[in-house]
Amino acid sequence: HGRTGGRRRAYEPPILRRVRLV
Amino acid sequence: MNSAETAARALCPSPDVVARRVAGEYLLVPVRSGAAQMDYIFTANEIGSVIFQLLDGRREASEIARLVSQQFEVDEERAGADVLEFLGTLLDAGLVTPADPAVGR
């Protein structure tokens, strides 16, 4: 890909989990 | 703030939120009743944590997407869309805030 450096890691979409404190 | 504005503005973690890295993922805890939702705590997965870590008040969404695509097996276009959506989620939750425009100049 023309990029420098080491191996790229597996990708998964960013997720924000929300936990309600009640 | 719509997605175009999110893309163009650098964001930084809200001062009302404490972030702690636990086992490679960020735990985000609102500590003051500012914009953040006090009845919740939040966790981000690995990619979300990388993005959160890159929010220094200087980098825009496109720069963050470029860095994500260098570290992970994803093309820059998809990373860009995912970063924008994630930043919108963080904004809605009150966990990040637009940076002072003077920062980084």
Backbone of each chain as nested JSON, in Angstrom:
{
  "chains": [
    {"id": "A", "residues": [
      {"number": 1, "name": "HIS", "atoms": {"N": [0.828, -1.205, 0.0], "CA": [0.0, 0.0, 0.0], "C": [0.86, 1.251, 0.0]}},
      {"number": 2, "name": "GLY", "atoms": {"N": [2.174, 1.069, -0.019], "CA": [3.034, 2.237, -0.002], "C": [3.245, 2.789, 1.382]}},
      {"number": 3, "name": "ARG", "atoms": {"N": [2.73, 2.077, 2.408], "CA": [2.871, 2.582, 3.769], "C": [4.128, 2.02, 4.396]}},
      {"number": 4, "name": "THR", "atoms": {"N": [4.628, 2.741, 5.352], "CA": [5.822, 2.292, 6.041], "C": [5.429, 1.604, 7.335]}},
      {"number": 5, "name": "GLY", "atoms": {"N": [6.391, 0.895, 7.905], "CA": [6.172, 0.352, 9.238], "C": [5.652, -1.063, 9.213]}},
      {"number": 6, "name": "GLY", "atoms": {"N": [5.135, -1.51, 10.366], "CA": [4.791, -2.907, 10.564], "C": [3.425, -3.28, 10.033]}},
      {"number": 7, "name": "ARG", "atoms": {"N": [3.032, -4.485, 10.41], "CA": [1.787, -5.078, 9.951], "C": [0.59, -4.339, 10.547]}},
      {"number": 8, "name": "ARG", "atoms": {"N": [-0.431, -4.128, 9.712], "CA": [-1.634, -3.466, 10.212], "C": [-2.522, -4.485, 10.924]}},
      {"number": 9, "name": "ARG", "atoms": {"N": [-3.237, -4.007, 11.94], "CA": [-4.077, -4.892, 12.745], "C": [-5.471, -5.012, 12.136]}},
      {"number": 10, "name": "ALA", "atoms": {"N": [-6.169, -6.08, 12.512], "CA": [-7.533, -6.298, 12.027], "C": [-8.425, -5.139, 12.455]}},
      {"number": 11, "name": "TYR", "atoms": {"N": [-9.348, -4.774, 11.567], "CA": [-10.201, -3.611, 11.816], "C": [-11.614, -4.046, 12.163]}},
      {"number": 12, "name": "GLU", "atoms": {"N": [-12.189, -3.359, 13.118], "CA": [-13.628, -3.45, 13.337], "C": [-14.106, -2.037, 13.645]}},
      {"number": 13, "name": "PRO", "atoms": {"N": [-15.337, -1.699, 13.271], "CA": [-15.791, -0.317, 13.452], "C": [-15.732, 0.11, 14.918]}},
      {"number": 14, "name": "PRO", "atoms": {"N": [-15.479, 1.397, 15.15], "CA": [-15.446, 1.892, 16.532], "C": [-16.824, 1.809, 17.17]}},
      {"number": 15, "name": "ILE", "atoms": {"N": [-16.85, 1.393, 18.429], "CA": [-18.122, 1.233, 19.152], "C": [-18.008, 1.929, 20.502]}},
      {"number": 16, "name": "LEU", "atoms": {"N": [-19.064, 2.646, 20.873], "CA": [-19.164, 3.214, 22.218], "C": [-20.292, 2.488, 22.935]}},
      {"number": 17, "name": "ARG", "atoms": {"N": [-19.944, 1.787, 24.013], "CA": [-20.966, 1.085, 24.795], "C": [-21.368, 1.968, 25.966]}},
      {"number": 18, "name": "ARG", "atoms": {"N": [-22.652, 1.954, 26.269], "CA": [-23.176, 2.809, 27.329], "C": [-23.803, 1.931, 28.405]}},
      {"number": 19, "name": "VAL", "atoms": {"N": [-23.416, 2.15, 29.648], "CA": [-23.949, 1.36, 30.759], "C": [-24.62, 2.303, 31.737]}},
      {"number": 20, "name": "ARG", "atoms": {"N": [-25.904, 2.087, 31.973], "CA": [-26.634, 2.971, 32.878], "C": [-26.391, 2.559, 34.325]}},
      {"number": 21, "name": "LEU", "atoms": {"N": [-26.123, 3.549, 35.162], "CA": [-25.858, 3.291, 36.578], "C": [-27.08, 3.7, 37.384]}},
      {"number": 22, "name": "VAL", "atoms": {"N": [-27.963, 2.744, 37.608], "CA": [-29.171, 3.038, 38.374], "C": [-29.339, 1.96, 39.422]}}
    ]},
    {"id": "B", "residues": [
      {"number": 1, "name": "MET", "atoms": {"N": [-24.286, 20.05, 16.125], "CA": [-23.191, 20.024, 15.15], "C": [-23.455, 18.883, 14.169]}},
      {"number": 2, "name": "ASN", "atoms": {"N": [-23.587, 19.195, 12.864], "CA": [-23.829, 18.131, 11.901], "C": [-22.51, 17.487, 11.473]}},
      {"number": 3, "name": "SER", "atoms": {"N": [-22.607, 16.468, 10.586], "CA": [-21.4, 15.701, 10.267], "C": [-20.359, 16.551, 9.544]}},
      {"number": 4, "name": "ALA", "atoms": {"N": [-20.819, 17.506, 8.727], "CA": [-19.856, 18.372, 8.038], "C": [-19.096, 19.235, 9.041]}},
      {"number": 5, "name": "GLU", "atoms": {"N": [-19.826, 19.733, 10.043], "CA": [-19.163, 20.545, 11.074], "C": [-18.246, 19.682, 11.928]}},
      {"number": 6, "name": "THR", "atoms": {"N": [-18.705, 18.449, 12.221], "CA": [-17.867, 17.532, 12.992], "C": [-16.564, 17.256, 12.255]}},
      {"number": 7, "name": "ALA", "atoms": {"N": [-16.667, 17.095, 10.929], "CA": [-15.479, 16.786, 10.129], "C": [-14.491, 17.934, 10.143]}},
      {"number": 8, "name": "ALA", "atoms": {"N": [-15.012, 19.152, 10.214], "CA": [-14.145, 20.319, 10.065], "C": [-13.593, 20.831, 11.388]}},
      {"number": 9, "name": "ARG", "atoms": {"N": [-14.157, 20.36, 12.51], "CA": [-13.72, 20.878, 13.801], "C": [-12.88, 19.851, 14.536]}},
      {"number": 10, "name": "ALA", "atoms": {"N": [-11.797, 20.309, 15.127], "CA": [-11.019, 19.434, 16.002], "C": [-11.757, 19.318, 17.334]}},
      {"number": 11, "name": "LEU", "atoms": {"N": [-11.745, 18.117, 17.893], "CA": [-12.438, 17.871, 19.157], "C": [-11.426, 17.478, 20.228]}},
      {"number": 12, "name": "CYS", "atoms": {"N": [-11.834, 17.633, 21.478], "CA": [-10.983, 17.169, 22.571], "C": [-11.885, 16.575, 23.653]}},
      {"number": 13, "name": "PRO", "atoms": {"N": [-11.33, 15.725, 24.519], "CA": [-12.144, 15.139, 25.581], "C": [-12.769, 16.219, 26.455]}},
      {"number": 14, "name": "SER", "atoms": {"N": [-14.006, 15.995, 26.878], "CA": [-14.691, 16.95, 27.737], "C": [-13.997, 17.034, 29.098]}},
      {"number": 15, "name": "PRO", "atoms": {"N": [-13.9, 18.23, 29.674], "CA": [-13.325, 18.342, 31.021], "C": [-14.215, 17.702, 32.082]}},
      {"number": 16, "name": "ASP", "atoms": {"N": [-15.452, 17.358, 31.716], "CA": [-16.369, 16.733, 32.667], "C": [-16.248, 15.215, 32.682]}},
      {"number": 17, "name": "VAL", "atoms": {"N": [-15.274, 14.689, 31.939], "CA": [-15.149, 13.236, 31.79], "C": [-13.738, 12.794, 32.161]}},
      {"number": 18, "name": "VAL", "atoms": {"N": [-13.668, 11.704, 32.918], "CA": [-12.377, 11.087, 33.224], "C": [-12.245, 9.833, 32.373]}},
      {"number": 19, "name": "ALA", "atoms": {"N": [-11.112, 9.698, 31.705], "CA": [-10.869, 8.528, 30.862], "C": [-9.754, 7.701, 31.471]}},
      {"number": 20, "name": "ARG", "atoms": {"N": [-9.986, 6.396, 31.541], "CA": [-8.938, 5.511, 32.032], "C": [-8.848, 4.316, 31.105]}},
      {"number": 21, "name": "ARG", "atoms": {"N": [-7.625, 3.959, 30.766], "CA": [-7.412, 2.835, 29.869], "C": [-7.351, 1.553, 30.696]}},
      {"number": 22, "name": "VAL", "atoms": {"N": [-8.236, 0.621, 30.415], "CA": [-8.3, -0.648, 31.138], "C": [-8.244, -1.777, 30.116]}},
      {"number": 23, "name": "ALA", "atoms": {"N": [-7.208, -2.617, 30.215], "CA": [-7.06, -3.767, 29.311], "C": [-7.161, -3.344, 27.848]}},
      {"number": 24, "name": "GLY", "atoms": {"N": [-6.536, -2.219, 27.518], "CA": [-6.47, -1.797, 26.121], "C": [-7.677, -1.036, 25.629]}},
      {"number": 25, "name": "GLU", "atoms": {"N": [-8.701, -0.874, 26.471], "CA": [-9.885, -0.13, 26.047], "C": [-10.154, 0.997, 27.033]}},
      {"number": 26, "name": "TYR", "atoms": {"N": [-10.765, 2.067, 26.523], "CA": [-11.036, 3.22, 27.371], "C": [-12.344, 3.067, 28.126]}},
      {"number": 27, "name": "LEU", "atoms": {"N": [-12.28, 3.397, 29.409], "CA": [-13.463, 3.524, 30.248], "C": [-13.661, 5.023, 30.467]}},
      {"number": 28, "name": "LEU", "atoms": {"N": [-14.828, 5.535, 30.093], "CA": [-15.096, 6.973, 30.166], "C": [-16.169, 7.216, 31.22]}},
      {"number": 29, "name": "VAL", "atoms": {"N": [-15.824, 8.021, 32.222], "CA": [-16.73, 8.24, 33.353], "C": [-17.012, 9.732, 33.509]}},
      {"number": 30, "name": "PRO", "atoms": {"N": [-18.26, 10.162, 33.278], "CA": [-18.604, 11.556, 33.569], "C": [-18.471, 11.817, 35.061]}},
      {"number": 31, "name": "VAL", "atoms": {"N": [-17.812, 12.903, 35.437], "CA": [-17.583, 13.179, 36.858], "C": [-18.249, 14.464, 37.322]}},
      {"number": 32, "name": "ARG", "atoms": {"N": [-18.785, 15.237, 36.394], "CA": [-19.516, 16.447, 36.77], "C": [-20.743, 16.542, 35.889]}},
      {"number": 33, "name": "SER", "atoms": {"N": [-21.772, 17.177, 36.406], "CA": [-23.01, 17.245, 35.637], "C": [-22.947, 18.381, 34.626]}},
      {"number": 34, "name": "GLY", "atoms": {"N": [-22.0, 18.282, 33.71], "CA": [-21.938, 19.214, 32.586], "C": [-22.782, 18.639, 31.466]}},
      {"number": 35, "name": "ALA", "atoms": {"N": [-22.229, 18.604, 30.274], "CA": [-22.964, 18.069, 29.135], "C": [-23.056, 16.549, 29.197]}},
      {"number": 36, "name": "ALA", "atoms": {"N": [-22.082, 15.905, 29.845], "CA": [-22.046, 14.447, 29.853], "C": [-23.172, 13.88, 30.713]}},
      {"number": 37, "name": "GLN", "atoms": {"N": [-23.592, 12.676, 30.367], "CA": [-24.71, 12.04, 31.046], "C": [-24.209, 11.35, 32.312]}},
      {"number": 38, "name": "MET", "atoms": {"N": [-24.608, 11.897, 33.46], "CA": [-24.062, 11.433, 34.736], "C": [-24.539, 10.04, 35.136]}},
      {"number": 39, "name": "ASP", "atoms": {"N": [-25.657, 9.591, 34.588], "CA": [-26.186, 8.289, 34.993], "C": [-25.569, 7.137, 34.21]}},
      {"number": 40, "name": "TYR", "atoms": {"N": [-24.564, 7.434, 33.397], "CA": [-23.979, 6.394, 32.551], "C": [-22.462, 6.382, 32.695]}},
      {"number": 41, "name": "ILE", "atoms": {"N": [-21.886, 5.217, 32.462], "CA": [-20.464, 5.143, 32.146], "C": [-20.362, 4.568, 30.739]}},
      {"number": 42, "name": "PHE", "atoms": {"N": [-19.237, 4.786, 30.101], "CA": [-19.08, 4.401, 28.699], "C": [-17.789, 3.617, 28.532]}},
      {"number": 43, "name": "THR", "atoms": {"N": [-17.805, 2.676, 27.61], "CA": [-16.567, 2.005, 27.224], "C": [-16.468, 2.032, 25.708]}},
      {"number": 44, "name": "ALA", "atoms": {"N": [-15.251, 2.135, 25.224], "CA": [-15.008, 2.124, 23.783], "C": [-14.217, 0.868, 23.44]}},
      {"number": 45, "name": "ASN", "atoms": {"N": [-14.506, 0.281, 22.272], "CA": [-13.714, -0.872, 21.841], "C": [-12.327, -0.403, 21.385]}},
      {"number": 46, "name": "GLU", "atoms": {"N": [-11.529, -1.323, 20.864], "CA": [-10.126, -0.992, 20.562], "C": [-10.01, 0.188, 19.593]}},
      {"number": 47, "name": "ILE", "atoms": {"N": [-10.765, 0.14, 18.5], "CA": [-10.673, 1.214, 17.502], "C": [-11.205, 2.523, 18.09]}},
      {"number": 48, "name": "GLY", "atoms": {"N": [-12.317, 2.417, 18.813], "CA": [-12.863, 3.609, 19.451], "C": [-11.871, 4.222, 20.423]}},
      {"number": 49, "name": "SER", "atoms": {"N": [-11.143, 3.37, 21.122], "CA": [-10.152, 3.858, 22.078], "C": [-8.997, 4.559, 21.371]}},
      {"number": 50, "name": "VAL", "atoms": {"N": [-8.593, 4.0, 20.23], "CA": [-7.525, 4.641, 19.446], "C": [-7.981, 6.028, 18.998]}},
      {"number": 51, "name": "ILE", "atoms": {"N": [-9.219, 6.105, 18.517], "CA": [-9.755, 7.394, 18.054], "C": [-9.812, 8.385, 19.218]}},
      {"number": 52, "name": "PHE", "atoms": {"N": [-10.329, 7.926, 20.36], "CA": [-10.443, 8.817, 21.523], "C": [-9.07, 9.345, 21.934]}},
      {"number": 53, "name": "GLN", "atoms": {"N": [-8.082, 8.458, 21.861], "CA": [-6.722, 8.832, 22.249], "C": [-6.151, 9.899, 21.312]}},
      {"number": 54, "name": "LEU", "atoms": {"N": [-6.633, 9.908, 20.064], "CA": [-6.104, 10.856, 19.073], "C": [-6.778, 12.229, 19.152]}},
      {"number": 55, "name": "LEU", "atoms": {"N": [-7.802, 12.351, 19.996], "CA": [-8.52, 13.626, 20.108], "C": [-7.727, 14.578, 20.998]}},
      {"number": 56, "name": "ASP", "atoms": {"N": [-6.88, 15.358, 20.372], "CA": [-6.005, 16.247, 21.138], "C": [-6.358, 17.715, 20.937]}},
      {"number": 57, "name": "GLY", "atoms": {"N": [-7.503, 17.973, 20.291], "CA": [-7.893, 19.359, 20.058], "C": [-7.241, 19.97, 18.834]}},
      {"number": 58, "name": "ARG", "atoms": {"N": [-6.403, 19.201, 18.158], "CA": [-5.732, 19.707, 16.956], "C": [-6.125, 18.913, 15.714]}},
      {"number": 59, "name": "ARG", "atoms": {"N": [-6.258, 17.602, 15.87], "CA": [-6.516, 16.751, 14.703], "C": [-7.982, 16.807, 14.293]}},
      {"number": 60, "name": "GLU", "atoms": {"N": [-8.218, 16.97, 12.996], "CA": [-9.574, 16.89, 12.469], "C": [-9.877, 15.439, 12.115]}},
      {"number": 61, "name": "ALA", "atoms": {"N": [-11.146, 15.173, 11.792], "CA": [-11.59, 13.799, 11.529], "C": [-10.782, 13.148, 10.407]}},
      {"number": 62, "name": "SER", "atoms": {"N": [-10.459, 13.911, 9.368], "CA": [-9.742, 13.33, 8.223], "C": [-8.342, 12.863, 8.629]}},
      {"number": 63, "name": "GLU", "atoms": {"N": [-7.701, 13.62, 9.501], "CA": [-6.369, 13.239, 9.971], "C": [-6.444, 11.981, 10.834]}},
      {"number": 64, "name": "ILE", "atoms": {"N": [-7.471, 11.913, 11.682], "CA": [-7.657, 10.725, 12.527], "C": [-7.917, 9.502, 11.65]}},
      {"number": 65, "name": "ALA", "atoms": {"N": [-8.752, 9.669, 10.612], "CA": [-9.049, 8.549, 9.705], "C": [-7.782, 8.066, 9.01]}},
      {"number": 66, "name": "ARG", "atoms": {"N": [-6.932, 8.992, 8.632], "CA": [-5.68, 8.615, 7.966], "C": [-4.808, 7.781, 8.905]}},
      {"number": 67, "name": "LEU", "atoms": {"N": [-4.721, 8.213, 10.151], "CA": [-3.903, 7.48, 11.121], "C": [-4.492, 6.101, 11.414]}},
      {"number": 68, "name": "VAL", "atoms": {"N": [-5.828, 6.029, 11.499], "CA": [-6.483, 4.734, 11.734], "C": [-6.212, 3.786, 10.571]}},
      {"number": 69, "name": "SER", "atoms": {"N": [-6.287, 4.304, 9.338], "CA": [-6.081, 3.436, 8.17], "C": [-4.631, 2.971, 8.061]}},
      {"number": 70, "name": "GLN", "atoms": {"N": [-3.726, 3.704, 8.689], "CA": [-2.322, 3.261, 8.707], "C": [-2.099, 2.146, 9.726]}},
      {"number": 71, "name": "GLN", "atoms": {"N": [-2.863, 2.193, 10.815], "CA": [-2.664, 1.209, 11.886], "C": [-3.494, -0.053, 11.693]}},
      {"number": 72, "name": "PHE", "atoms": {"N": [-4.641, 0.081, 10.984], "CA": [-5.57, -1.041, 10.874], "C": [-5.868, -1.349, 9.411]}},
      {"number": 73, "name": "GLU", "atoms": {"N": [-6.356, -2.554, 9.177], "CA": [-6.64, -2.998, 7.816], "C": [-7.972, -2.431, 7.342]}},
      {"number": 74, "name": "VAL", "atoms": {"N": [-7.959, -1.161, 7.0], "CA": [-9.165, -0.491, 6.516], "C": [-8.719, 0.63, 5.582]}},
      {"number": 75, "name": "ASP", "atoms": {"N": [-9.508, 0.858, 4.528], "CA": [-9.125, 1.961, 3.642], "C": [-9.563, 3.29, 4.262]}},
      {"number": 76, "name": "GLU", "atoms": {"N": [-8.938, 4.341, 3.793], "CA": [-9.123, 5.653, 4.421], "C": [-10.56, 6.153, 4.294]}},
      {"number": 77, "name": "GLU", "atoms": {"N": [-11.212, 5.786, 3.181], "CA": [-12.593, 6.253, 2.967], "C": [-13.539, 5.66, 4.016]}},
      {"number": 78, "name": "ARG", "atoms": {"N": [-13.424, 4.35, 4.222], "CA": [-14.296, 3.706, 5.221], "C": [-13.936, 4.192, 6.623]}},
      {"number": 79, "name": "ALA", "atoms": {"N": [-12.64, 4.304, 6.894], "CA": [-12.217, 4.808, 8.203], "C": [-12.795, 6.198, 8.441]}},
      {"number": 80, "name": "GLY", "atoms": {"N": [-12.799, 7.025, 7.391], "CA": [-13.326, 8.381, 7.52], "C": [-14.797, 8.388, 7.906]}},
      {"number": 81, "name": "ALA", "atoms": {"N": [-15.578, 7.524, 7.244], "CA": [-17.012, 7.454, 7.552], "C": [-17.231, 6.965, 8.983]}},
      {"number": 82, "name": "ASP", "atoms": {"N": [-16.462, 5.946, 9.379], "CA": [-16.621, 5.393, 10.731], "C": [-16.175, 6.39, 11.801]}},
      {"number": 83, "name": "VAL", "atoms": {"N": [-15.09, 7.099, 11.527], "CA": [-14.598, 8.101, 12.49], "C": [-15.644, 9.194, 12.68]}},
      {"number": 84, "name": "LEU", "atoms": {"N": [-16.222, 9.659, 11.578], "CA": [-17.242, 10.715, 11.671], "C": [-18.433, 10.264, 12.509]}},
      {"number": 85, "name": "GLU", "atoms": {"N": [-18.89, 9.04, 12.233], "CA": [-20.045, 8.53, 12.981], "C": [-19.704, 8.394, 14.468]}},
      {"number": 86, "name": "PHE", "atoms": {"N": [-18.505, 7.9, 14.751], "CA": [-18.093, 7.708, 16.147], "C": [-17.957, 9.05, 16.864]}},
      {"number": 87, "name": "LEU", "atoms": {"N": [-17.393, 10.035, 16.184], "CA": [-17.254, 11.359, 16.804], "C": [-18.629, 11.96, 17.097]}},
      {"number": 88, "name": "GLY", "atoms": {"N": [-19.58, 11.722, 16.189], "CA": [-20.946, 12.187, 16.432], "C": [-21.546, 11.545, 17.671]}},
      {"number": 89, "name": "THR", "atoms": {"N": [-21.281, 10.249, 17.851], "CA": [-21.769, 9.535, 19.038], "C": [-21.144, 10.104, 20.308]}},
      {"number": 90, "name": "LEU", "atoms": {"N": [-19.834, 10.365, 20.253], "CA": [-19.146, 10.945, 21.418], "C": [-19.705, 12.326, 21.748]}},
      {"number": 91, "name": "LEU", "atoms": {"N": [-19.972, 13.11, 20.704], "CA": [-20.533, 14.454, 20.916], "C": [-21.917, 14.369, 21.545]}},
      {"number": 92, "name": "ASP", "atoms": {"N": [-22.753, 13.473, 21.007], "CA": [-24.114, 13.324, 21.535], "C": [-24.099, 12.929, 23.007]}},
      {"number": 93, "name": "ALA", "atoms": {"N": [-23.106, 12.126, 23.385], "CA": [-23.012, 11.663, 24.771], "C": [-22.35, 12.703, 25.676]}},
      {"number": 94, "name": "GLY", "atoms": {"N": [-21.853, 13.785, 25.091], "CA": [-21.214, 14.822, 25.894], "C": [-19.817, 14.464, 26.354]}},
      {"number": 95, "name": "LEU", "atoms": {"N": [-19.197, 13.49, 25.686], "CA": [-17.872, 13.024, 26.117], "C": [-16.741, 13.815, 25.482]}},
      {"number": 96, "name": "VAL", "atoms": {"N": [-17.042, 14.519, 24.403], "CA": [-16.034, 15.363, 23.754], "C": [-16.649, 16.731, 23.497]}},
      {"number": 97, "name": "THR", "atoms": {"N": [-15.787, 17.676, 23.268], "CA": [-16.245, 19.04, 23.043], "C": [-15.385, 19.668, 21.95]}},
      {"number": 98, "name": "PRO", "atoms": {"N": [-15.956, 20.575, 21.158], "CA": [-15.13, 21.239, 20.146], "C": [-13.964, 21.963, 20.806]}},
      {"number": 99, "name": "ALA", "atoms": {"N": [-12.802, 21.839, 20.188], "CA": [-11.614, 22.467, 20.757], "C": [-11.66, 23.969, 20.532]}},
      {"number": 100, "name": "ASP", "atoms": {"N": [-10.964, 24.664, 21.395], "CA": [-10.784, 26.098, 21.207], "C": [-10.075, 26.314, 19.872]}},
      {"number": 101, "name": "PRO", "atoms": {"N": [-10.652, 27.124, 18.967], "CA": [-10.022, 27.32, 17.653], "C": [-8.59, 27.833, 17.747]}},
      {"number": 102, "name": "ALA", "atoms": {"N": [-8.253, 28.472, 18.858], "CA": [-6.895, 29.015, 18.992], "C": [-5.871, 27.919, 19.25]}},
      {"number": 103, "name": "VAL", "atoms": {"N": [-6.352, 26.73, 19.717], "CA": [-5.425, 25.645, 20.027], "C": [-4.771, 25.161, 18.748]}},
      {"number": 104, "name": "GLY", "atoms": {"N": [-3.461, 25.02, 18.791], "CA": [-2.744, 24.471, 17.649], "C": [-2.31, 25.498, 16.643]}},
      {"number": 105, "name": "ARG", "atoms": {"N": [-2.709, 26.765, 16.855], "CA": [-2.249, 27.79, 15.919], "C": [-0.891, 28.306, 16.294]}}
    ]}
  ]
}
